[in-house]
Amino acid sequence: MWLARWLAAAGLIVTVAGCGSAESTNVPPAPTRAPSPAGSPVLGIDWGRAVAVERPAGFAVPSPGTSFSFSDARHPLHFSGQANMADIARLPSGALVSVGSVYPGWYPVAWTSPDGASWTIGEMASTEFTFPVAMSVGSGDTIVAVGRSGPLPIAWTSSDGRVWQRHPVATLGDDRVAERMTAVLATGDGYLAGGSVGPELLDRHARFWRSRDGATWQPIRDDAETFDNAEVRSIARLGSGYVAIGAVGSVQKITGSVAWVSADGQTWTRIDAPALAAGRAVSIVGAPFGGVVAVGSDLGEHEAFAWVSRDGRSWTLAPSEPSRQFNKTILMTDVTVVGDELIAVGKYSPLQRSTATSWVSHDGLHWERARSAAVQEQVELYAVVSTGQGVLAIGSFGGPDDVTPTVLVSPPR
């Protein structure tokens, strides 16, 4: 998902949308929750913008009337200093860290914040076409980020989100076909990561890795049938074991989703559940009522989907409801837990521009959608985290023509 979005942003994948006309005014149905008696904002329903998110050096919006050269290999509207926030994590101290990439060149950066209000950017490395896409915080407050650099998987470690160490990741292939990490989870004895091997836009084959410290990684032995035609998207704890979800099919044509369960993170069993085959599952979390909840969309991205499972083997698809439907594009991109509530974030898109939104649920089957607000316009949200006092969601503003880092806060401060 992230790579396809970045390739599109870099002008390597071109899509044509309607031009010269206003976007549809048809929006998803209004939420049912009424304002609280005191009129105070509601967690997951009302959103505000973080005070300040530092942009990369060289950030400059072209002045009106600027002439662009279409001979440039880059998209003519992709001005220097753009950046995309991909994932977010909270440290035990309460400080927050986000990772992403900067255009042009797409090299890795990280943002840090003591309180979620103001964010400072810092370089992770200077290697181009390098994408950190997922993070997890383990014992000893070690932050681990994973992703890819060119055709190879890569990992980074940090104690504070400001200074990072880059670590090569062992592969099962011979470097002629790209391998990438797309998910990571801190475990009781280290870290567990998932991803895939395969051409950029064609079929994928799932991969898993284990690490004690986030620096040295061992790929888990391949299983041709268990990992066939899939990519790991997210991993969660399930009791004393683990459950992972992923996409089936190629990057250009996802045909469904799949789950894997493991007691030890080393041996995995594939679960081709009929409910998962109906959509694109992209994120999973341990549910406050037991089991796990996964979120994503239907295959056509016309309805945001959610699934619940007690054991990672049997899955139930949430019944359709107006709060998760839209006649164009609508999807959930991430989910987290706050107390006894599930909060998912995502977007809907009438035409080209997106509008950020979110949902709240107590059972994973029925979801209430956020109220619309100007702060959500032209925003895409990719990840959400609990802060102890609310939630923070990170993403970008202005896509697909330009991309600037964005942080939204709920309840707004």
Number of C-alpha atoms within 10 A of each C-alpha: 13 15 16 15 13 20 15 17 24 21 17 13 11 11 9 6 8 9 9 6 7 9 13 10 7 10 15 20 13 13 16 11 12 9 12 9 6 6 8 11 16 18 20 28 22 22 28 18 18 21 13 14 20 16 21 21 12 10 15 12 13 13 7 6 6 7 9 11 11 10 8 8 10 15 19 15 16 20 18 18 18 24 26 29 28 23 25 27 26 23 19 12 8 14 16 23 24 27 28 26 27 27 24 17 14 22 21 27 26 26 24 23 19 15 12 23 17 15 23 16 20 20 17 25 16 12 13 16 19 25 31 30 25 26 28 25 22 20 14 9 15 19 24 27 33 29 29 23 23 15 18 21 25 24 26 21 23 18 15 15 26 16 14 21 13 15 16 15 22 15 20 13 12 8 11 10 12 20 31 26 31 30 27 30 23 24 21 10 12 15 23 24 33 27 26 25 25 22 16 18 12 12 20 25 24 26 26 26 22 22 18 15 18 26 17 14 21 16 17 18 12 14 14 10 10 16 22 18 20 29 31 30 28 26 27 26 22 21 14 10 13 22 28 29 30 28 28 29 19 19 20 12 13 16 18 22 28 26 28 21 23 18 15 10 20 13 13 20 16 18 20 18 17 15 17 27 18 16 28 30 32 24 26 27 23 24 24 17 13 14 18 23 28 30 28 27 24 21 19 15 20 18 25 31 28 31 21 25 18 17 15 21 15 15 21 17 20 18 11 15 14 14 19 25 22 20 14 17 19 28 31 31 25 26 28 21 20 17 9 12 18 22 26 31 27 28 23 29 23 19 15 16 18 23 22 30 28 29 24 22 17 17 17 25 17 16 24 21 25 23 20 19 13 11 13 21 17 20 28 29 29 23 26 27 22 19 19 10 10 16 22 27 29 26 26 23 25 16 19 21 17 21 25 22 24 24 26 25 23 22 18 19 12
